[in-house]
Amino acid sequence: DIDGVGHKYYLELELEDVLDKDRTVNCSAEVLYHLGSKTSAPDVQVTVQGELRSTEEADKEFYNWIRSLEKELVAENIPDSHGNIPPELEPIHLLAWVASGYVIWQNSTENTKFHLAQVKHVKQVKRSDEDLQFDFLVLLHEMVSQELLPWEVTLLWHPQHGARVSQS
């Protein structure tokens, strides 16, 4: 308990490199859960030791591929029941992971431990601007209760602007 403000935790983590699965980067995080607040996400400060590789080129390739599709992308069960993710859908899985992270931070407490289990369904929505929009139905595994919780999340993404969750 930090002077009646909340509970502070220190974490040492390893981040997996998105482009090179055999490479990890160490980081530390300080997480402050506010006492009595069920509506505000915890405050998080992260320090990365080392350098994460740029995904700029891969982001551009994915963006251009999605923009070139004649029909909106639709996919289900990522990963499949054997844990496989088709290489072309790996960026979709990563975007779902980002969107789920937003949901997790907004709904986490000291007593929960959420994990993205699966993208049950994703549908691209055509837009008039330059953003890509993906409507996800994700399954979050709540490790403490062992429940699988479905969440609907809409994510807007552009390689230059990053990801934004517009609703959940």
C-alpha positions as CSV (number, residue, x, y, z in Angstrom):
1,D,0.0,0.0,0.0
2,I,1.5,3.3,-1.1
3,D,0.2,6.0,1.4
4,G,-3.4,5.0,0.8
5,V,-3.1,5.6,-3.0
6,G,-2.8,2.0,-4.2
7,H,-0.6,-1.0,-4.5
8,K,2.6,-0.8,-6.4
9,Y,4.3,-3.8,-8.1
10,Y,7.7,-4.1,-9.7
11,L,8.0,-6.6,-12.6
12,E,11.0,-7.9,-14.5
13,L,9.9,-9.1,-18.0
14,E,11.3,-10.5,-21.2
15,L,9.7,-9.3,-24.4
16,E,9.8,-11.5,-27.5
17,D,10.9,-9.8,-30.7
18,V,8.0,-9.8,-33.1
19,L,10.2,-10.2,-36.1
20,D,12.6,-12.7,-34.6
21,K,11.0,-15.2,-32.2
22,D,14.4,-16.4,-30.9
23,R,15.3,-13.0,-29.7
24,T,14.1,-11.4,-26.4
25,V,14.6,-8.0,-24.8
26,N,14.6,-7.5,-21.1
27,C,12.4,-4.8,-19.5
28,S,11.1,-3.8,-16.2
29,A,7.7,-2.3,-15.3
30,E,6.3,-0.5,-12.3
31,V,2.5,-1.0,-12.0
32,L,0.3,1.0,-9.6
33,Y,-3.2,-0.2,-9.0
34,H,-5.4,2.6,-7.5
35,L,-7.2,1.7,-4.3
36,G,-11.0,1.5,-4.6
37,S,-11.1,2.5,-8.3
38,K,-12.8,-0.1,-10.5
39,T,-13.0,2.3,-13.5
40,S,-9.4,3.4,-14.0
41,A,-6.7,1.3,-15.4
42,P,-3.4,0.9,-13.5
43,D,-0.6,3.3,-14.1
44,V,2.3,1.6,-15.8
45,Q,5.9,2.8,-16.4
46,V,8.0,0.5,-18.6
47,T,11.8,0.6,-19.1
48,V,13.3,-1.4,-22.0
49,Q,17.0,-2.6,-21.6
50,G,18.2,-2.9,-25.2
51,E,16.6,-2.1,-28.5
52,L,13.5,-3.4,-30.1
53,R,13.7,-3.9,-33.9
54,S,11.7,-1.7,-36.2
55,T,8.6,-3.2,-37.8
56,E,8.3,-0.3,-40.2
57,E,8.9,-2.3,-43.4
58,A,6.7,-5.3,-42.4
59,D,4.0,-2.8,-41.3
60,K,4.0,-1.1,-44.7
61,E,3.9,-4.5,-46.5
62,F,0.9,-5.6,-44.4
63,Y,-0.9,-2.3,-44.8
64,N,-0.5,-2.4,-48.6
65,W,-1.6,-6.0,-48.8
66,I,-4.8,-5.3,-46.9
67,R,-5.5,-2.1,-48.9
68,S,-5.1,-4.2,-52.2
69,L,-7.6,-6.8,-51.3
70,E,-10.7,-6.7,-53.4
71,K,-12.9,-8.0,-50.6
72,E,-12.6,-7.2,-46.9
73,L,-10.5,-9.7,-44.9
74,V,-12.5,-12.1,-42.8
75,A,-10.9,-14.8,-40.7
76,E,-11.8,-17.1,-37.8
77,N,-10.0,-19.1,-35.1
78,I,-6.6,-17.6,-34.9
79,P,-4.8,-19.6,-33.8
80,D,-6.6,-22.8,-34.8
81,S,-7.2,-25.7,-32.5
82,H,-3.6,-26.9,-33.0
83,G,-2.1,-23.6,-32.2
84,N,-1.2,-22.7,-35.8
85,I,-1.4,-19.2,-37.2
86,P,-1.0,-18.9,-41.0
87,P,1.9,-16.5,-41.7
88,E,-0.3,-14.0,-43.6
89,L,-2.6,-13.7,-40.5
90,E,0.3,-13.2,-38.0
91,P,-0.1,-9.4,-38.3
92,I,-3.9,-9.8,-37.6
93,H,-3.1,-11.8,-34.5
94,L,-0.6,-9.2,-33.3
95,L,-3.2,-6.4,-33.8
96,A,-5.7,-8.5,-31.8
97,W,-3.1,-8.8,-29.1
98,V,-2.8,-5.0,-29.0
99,A,-6.5,-4.5,-28.9
100,S,-6.8,-7.2,-26.2
101,G,-4.1,-5.4,-24.2
102,Y,-6.3,-2.3,-24.1
103,V,-9.3,-4.4,-22.8
104,I,-7.1,-6.1,-20.3
105,W,-5.7,-2.8,-18.9
106,Q,-9.1,-1.3,-18.7
107,N,-10.6,-4.3,-16.8
108,S,-7.7,-5.7,-14.8
109,T,-7.5,-5.7,-11.0
110,E,-5.0,-7.2,-8.6
111,N,-7.0,-10.4,-8.6
112,T,-7.2,-11.0,-12.4
113,K,-4.9,-12.4,-14.9
114,F,-6.1,-12.1,-18.5
115,H,-4.5,-13.7,-21.5
116,L,-5.5,-13.6,-25.2
117,A,-6.6,-17.1,-26.0
118,Q,-7.9,-16.8,-29.5
119,V,-9.3,-14.5,-32.2
120,K,-12.7,-16.1,-32.7
121,H,-13.6,-13.8,-35.6
122,V,-12.2,-10.8,-37.3
123,K,-13.7,-8.7,-40.1
124,Q,-12.1,-5.8,-41.9
125,V,-14.4,-2.9,-42.3
126,K,-13.8,-0.6,-45.4
127,R,-13.3,3.1,-44.4
128,S,-13.2,6.3,-46.4
129,D,-10.0,7.5,-44.7
130,E,-6.6,5.9,-44.7
131,D,-7.0,3.8,-41.5
132,L,-7.6,0.1,-41.5
133,Q,-10.5,-1.0,-39.3
134,F,-10.8,-4.5,-37.8
135,D,-13.8,-5.7,-35.8
136,F,-12.6,-8.5,-33.5
137,L,-14.4,-11.1,-31.3
138,V,-11.6,-12.3,-29.0
139,L,-11.6,-14.9,-26.3
140,L,-9.8,-13.8,-23.2
141,H,-8.7,-16.5,-20.8
142,E,-9.0,-15.3,-17.2
143,M,-6.4,-17.5,-15.5
144,V,-7.6,-17.1,-11.9
145,S,-11.2,-18.2,-12.6
146,Q,-10.3,-20.3,-15.7
147,E,-13.2,-18.6,-17.6
148,L,-13.0,-17.8,-21.3
149,L,-14.6,-14.4,-21.8
150,P,-15.7,-13.1,-25.2
151,W,-15.0,-9.4,-26.0
152,E,-15.9,-7.4,-29.0
153,V,-13.2,-4.9,-29.9
154,T,-12.9,-2.5,-32.8
155,L,-9.3,-1.4,-33.7
156,L,-8.2,1.3,-36.1
157,W,-4.6,1.0,-37.4
158,H,-2.3,2.9,-39.7
159,P,1.5,2.3,-39.9
160,Q,2.2,5.9,-39.2
161,H,-0.4,6.5,-36.4
162,G,-0.3,3.1,-34.7
163,A,-3.2,1.3,-33.2
164,R,-6.3,2.9,-31.5
165,V,-9.1,1.0,-29.9
166,S,-12.3,2.9,-30.8
167,Q,-14.7,0.7,-28.7
168,S,-14.8,-2.4,-26.7
